Amino acid sequence: MNIQSAISREIFVPRDEKLLVAIEVRRRMKKKGLSFLNAGRKRDYLTYLCLSVTNSRPAQVLITKVKRYRGTRPFAKRSQWSVEQLRQVNGINPDKDTPEFDLVFDRTTDQWVASSAAEKCMFVQVLYHACQNYWEAKLAQANPASPRDQKIPGAPENKKSPGAPGQTSFVNCQQKLMGDACSVNMVIYRCKIFLNRMKNSMTANQGQPQREAAVKASRSRSSPSPPAVRKMGNVMRRASQVLSERGERLMRADDKTSHFLHGAKQFAEAAQKVS
């Protein structure tokens, strides 16, 4: 069972909530001059930032901080905020994938660093679409459509006002995280996260029995790197290369799809004006 499934079973299922995404994060140092103080300090707990939605109606979108202390199996819920308390999501760099991001709430600002850039991008993408769905549903409840406002086939859609009060703003975020073709990016990010976690797991497994391996190596005079580990490393490198090539092909297909979609919209608008 992976981390997300374990967190969902222990924290969110008993509260009748559906876990959408969970990523491992750590605090970002605000003062670089003090970074050396924590350089050699090993964290005795892991922090996960989770996004969930309630199964009750009307649904609530919640951001929860969960911790897991080393040497213990259960997870512990620490803090929780609703989307209505989330004022801003800052992606830090709109030009490339980076692990840093900020969450600005009513009374606090959390500066985070995800364990990888792919996890941060996936979290921001899921959070953006969850916020969009939440605010659209709330706007529809506050302003129910009258018979005159019903959608007419072929008529232009009325977009909601971007200045509606209370909505969450996303700044310095990559445009691809907020586009229509989000499923392609999601597949790429999930594959990258899986490979990164496998790599970290292999590194941890190699570092844990270092003393035992050194003793066995001194006794048997064998190579310190087992054949199975070398074989797994080769498999990981080939899988990473294949994933990178497929990701590039998917992104090119995504660009072509977006170009065709833009052309279709322009043609539909021109045809509507002619009619």
Disulfide bonds with the S-S distance in Angstrom:
none
